[in-house]
Amino acid sequence: MKKPVHLAAALMLVSGLFISAQPGEAKEQEHQEPGRNPQREHVSLVKALPEKISRFQFDSGYHFQYPDAVRGIYVTGHSAGGTKFNTLVKLMEDTDLNAMVIDIKDDWGNLTYIPEDSSPYKEIGKPYIKDTKKIMKVMEEKQIYPIARVVVFKDSVLANKKPEWSYKEGNTVWKNGRGESFVNPFLKEVWDYNVGIAIEAAKMGFQEIQFDYVRFPEGFEHRDSSLKYSMGEYEDLEIENVQKRVSAVTDFVEYARKQLEPYGVKVSVDIFGYTATLPEAPGIGQNFSKISEHVDVISSMIYPSHWTSYFGIAKPDLEPYKLVSEYAKLENRKLEELDSPPVSRPWLQDFTASYLGAGNYKKYGRAEVEAQIKALNEQGINEFLLWNAGNSYTPKVDYTP
């Protein structure tokens, strides 16, 4: 049986372009300026593309205009393929919302539609979206900007199918406290598997690929020496494990964007909001600045409920305007340091976090959603996405307050 990496490669060859990542030189050097945190220079293992190369440009046949500013919502595969889709389309028509982030590869590792028989991903397809062409046609007609969400390294399906691409605890595939397994960002085979899915989404007509869970499992710094896994080409790099993880995650994003270039899609990445407050997140391998250098859009998840005491705010869920405002100021400073910063399009909270317990949360409605949007707008950030896991969004919100 051929490995999935070969299948993914075949996908790209059919498309007319396949550029493989080859081992290269990678070194990390610290530079420190007075009064600033040490900054490490990252040299990627992904080789640069040749200046002159014969390349094609794929045309899905759909035509979308990028909105004045993306104002979007999260949509599950079940919602996109069910009656709720019509409700969400009407929400777009009746408001200033104009984009949908639709699950294409979900949090367990399944595709939310059944691919063609020739697809190497046929066996992981689920019939949630029964007619992808129909929903794309509706979105084109209504000019709803379509974004495909692809969950990358959290993938219980692939981890159990290919344990050697995951982490083992003893002789079994490791699971987190929620029963979820991850695959290994160090392995190029895992990169190609996910890039192949992103290419399928681009061919379907999606204008942007949003990669989520582009990271190692949370708390990995506490188990990186106890779990069994391969470091692939990163094994012999003379840098500490934290930097190996940062390099692997950053390199994946750079590689994926290059492979997607012929399809004319934008690339965005979801990232923990707190990563912008640190030089880098030591366990999960996310470095806000380095990832931002390789995407068109960076989407920090800044739900007030997900923060502990930060920015001098004891209970952030109770103060959505202040939390988002303080975060936006910090992010602006981080992005200003980059030569070519991406568009900022944060994820905002449109749900009530009652699990925080009495006194630590408030019911989120129109005022709280508008407060977050207003805080972004005042700091010059005009794009946003709203998260509600069940896709039940607050009515009568002014999305351009």
N, C-alpha and C positions, 0 to 999 in steps of 0.2 A: 504493500500500500504506500502510495506517495504521501509525503508529509504535507500538511496544509500550507507550509511556506511555498512548496512548489506549485500548489494550486493557486495560491495568491499571485505568484509570479506569472503563472499562465494567464491569469486575468489581465495583468498589466501588459503582457506581450500582445494579447489580442487587441488591446487598446492602442497598440502601436508604439508604446514607449515603456521600457522597464529599465530603470537605473538602480542598480543595487548599491547598498552601502558597503564599502570595503573597509577593512581595518586601516586606521590611519594613526597619526601621531596625536596624542592627547596629553597635555600637561596642565597642571594647575599652578599658578603663581599668585602669591598675595601681593597686592599693592595697597599701601596705606598712605592716605593723605592726612595731614594734621587735623584732628578733630572729627575724623570720619571713621566708620567701621571698616575693617579690612575688606577689600573687594577682590574676589578671585577671578582671574581671567580664565574663561572657559574656551578650550579648543575642542571642537566637536570631533567625534569619530566618523561623522558623516562627511564624505568628501564633497567638495564644491562641484557643481555641474559645469561641464565645458561651456565656454562662451558661445561656440557655434555648434548647434546640434539640430538635427532635423526633427521637428516635433509637430504633432498635430494638435488641433484644438477641437475638442468634442462639443457637439451641439445637441442638447437633449430635445430640442424642438419646442421647449417652453420658453416664454419670454416674460421676465419680471423686471420691474424697475425698482432699484434700491430706494427705500422710503426716505423722506426728509430726515427722519431719525427713527431707528427701529424701536418700537414700543410693543413688546411681545408677551406671550403667555406660554406656559408649559402645557403640552398635550400628550397624554399617554397613547400607546397603541390602541388600547381598548376604546378610548374616546374618539380617536381619529377614525376608527373603523366602525363606530356605532352611531346611534342617533344623537349623541351629545355633540358630534361634529357640527351638525346644523345649528345647534344652540351657540356654539363657539364662533361659527361664521357670522351669525347674527350679531354677536357681541362686537365683532370687528366692524361690521357695517354701521352699528349704532354709536360707536365711540371712535376715539382717536387711536385705538389699538390697530396694529397693522402687520403683525408677524406671529407665526406659530413655531415653537420648538417642539418637534414631533419625535417621539421615541422611534428609532429605527433598529438599534440594538439596545435591549433593555438592561436593567440592573442585574439580571441573572445570566445574561449572555445570549439570550434568544433574539432572533430577528422578529419583528412584529408583523411580518408579512411572509408569504410563501414565495421564495425566489423561483426563477425559471429552473426547469429540470437540469439544465447544463451548469447551473451555479454550484460551486464547491460548498456553498453554505445552505444548500437545500434542506439538510437534515436538522438545522437549528431554526428553521422558519416556523412561525406560529401564525394561524389565520386570524389575527386580530384585525389587521387592515386587509380586507378581502379584495379591494380594488384600488390599488395605489394610483392608477392612471386617473380614476374618477376624482379622487381627492385633489390630485395635482391640477386637474382641469378646473375644478372649482376655485382653487387658490389662485390660479392664473387669471381666471375670469374676474375674480374679486380683487386681484392684485394684493393678495395676502402673502407676504414674504416668507418663503418656506425654508426652515432650518432643520437639518437632520441631527438629532442627538444620538451620538454613538458612545456608549459606556465602554471604556477601553480595558483597564486592567482589573476591574472588579468583574469576574466572569466565572461563576461556579460551573457553568456548562463546560467550558473549555478546560478548566482546571481539573475536573473529574475525568474528562475524556483523555487529556494529555497531562498526567501528573508530573511528568518531567518538565513541563512548562510552568509548574506552579511551585508551591512550597510544601515540603513534607514535614510532618511532626511524627517521628517514628516512621511507620510504614504507611501512614494515611495522609491524605491531603489536608493541610491545615485549614481551619475555619475560624472566623472571628466570632465574637459573642452573639452575633445575629445569624449565625449559620451560613455566612457568605464566604466564598473562597475567591482568591485573587490569582491572576497569572503574573508572570515575572517580567518586569520592564527591562531587565538586562538582556533579554533574548530577542534577536532580530526576527525569529520565526513568529513571535507574538506580535511584533510591529506589523509584519506583512499581513498577517491574518486580519488585523483591524483596519489596515489601510485598504485591503481588498473590499471590506464591507463599506467603507467610506466611498470608494469608487462606485460601488453599486448604487449608493444613495445619490451620488452626483449624476449618474446616468439616468436615474429616475426623474431628475429635474430639480432636485434641491439645490438652492443657490448658495448654501453655506453648510459646512460640516462643523458641528459643535462637539468636540471631544470632552467627555466627562470622566471622572475618576482616572485622571492622568497622573497617577501617583502610586506609591507603595502603600500597603495597608497602614492605617493609623497605629502609632506606637511601635512601628517596625524597629526603631532604634533599641527597643528592649528585647527583641527576639531575633535580631539579625545574625547572631552567632549560635542560636539554639536550633533554628529551623534548617532543613537541608534544601539547598537550591543552588543553581548554577549562576555564576556571574558572567558567563559568556566571555566576550572580548574585553570586558572591564576587569576581569580577574587580575591581570598582571599590571594594571596601572598603578603607579607608585603614588597613590593618593589615598586618603582615609576613606572609609566606607561611606560616610555621609556624602562626600564629594562624588563618589562613584554613583550613588543613587541620584544625586542632582544631575550628573552628566547623562545618565541613562534616560531620565525623564525629559530633559531638555533636548537630547538628541532625537528622541522619538518624535517630538513636536516638529523639529526642523525637518526630519526625514519625511514625515507625513505630508507636510506642506509642499515639499518639492514633488512628491509623487502625485499630488492632487493638482499641480499647476496646469497640466494640459486640459483639465476639465473646467477651468474657469470659475471654480468655486472659492468663496472666502473660507478661511479657517479660523475657528474660535476655540478657546479652551476655558472650561470652568475651573476655578481655582479657589481655595479657601481664602476668605477675606483676611485672616490673620497673617497669611504669608507676606502681605505687603508691609507688615509691622516688624518683620524679622529679616536678617540677611538671607536666611533660608530656613525652611522647616526641616529639622534634622532627620526625622524618621521617614516622612513620606516622599522626600526628594523634590519638593516643589520650591523653586526659586522664582519669585514673582518677576523680577527684572529679566532674567534669562529666558523664561517662557515668553514674556511679552515681546521679546526681540524677534520671535519666529511666528507670530500670529497676526491676523488682520484685526481681530477683536479679542479683548480679554474680558472675561465675565467673572468678577469676584462675587462669591456668595456671601452677601453681607446682611443676611437676615438678623435683625436685632436679637432675636431669641437665641441665636447660636453663639453669642459672645458672653464671656464672663466679664468681670469688672474691667472695662477697658476705657481709655480716653477720659478717665476720671468719672465714669458713669457707673454707679454701683449696680443698677439693675437695668441693663440696656433695653430689654423688651418693653419697659415702661416709657422709654424715651426714644421712639423711632426717629424723630427729626434730628435730634442731637447726635445720635449714634451715626446715622448715615452722613450727616454733615461733617463730623470729625473724620470719618473714614475717607470721605471724598477729598478732603484737604490733603490728607496723607498720601493718598494714591496719586493725586495730581503732582505732588512733589516727586514721587518715585518715577512717574512716567516722563516728567520733564528732564530727567537725567539721561533718557535714551535718545539716540540720534533719530530714530524713526519709530515713534511710539504708536501702538495700535489704538483703535477706537476703544474707549471704555464703555462697557454695557453691563452694569452690575445686575445681579439677581436680587430682587426685593421680596419682602414677605407679605403674602396675602393669605395668611392662615393664623389661627390662634394657638399659641403654644401652652396649652393648659397643663401639659406634662411638667412644666417648670414649677408648679405648685403655687398655692395661694400666696398673693403678695409679690410674686416674682414675674407675673405675666398680666397682660390685659387683653381684652377681646379686640381683635383687629377687624376694622371695618373701613368705611370710606375715609374717615379722618386720618387714620394711621397710614393707609396706602398713599393718600395724597401728600402726607407729611414727608414720607420717604422720597417721593418723586420731586417734591419742591426742594428738598435738601440737595438732591443731585443737581437739579437745574441751577440753583444758586451758585454752585461751584463749577458751572460750565459743562456739566455732563448731561446730555440730552437723550441718551439711549438707556433703556432698561428692559428687564424681563421680570415677569411676575411668577412666583412659584406657589402653587397650591397642588398638593399631591393628588387630590381627587378632581382637579380641574373645575372646581366650583368657585368662581371669582366674584368678588364683591360687586354688587350692582351700583349703578349711578355714580361711579367714580369719575372725577375730572382728571384725565390722564395727561393733560397739559396745563397744570395749575399755574 
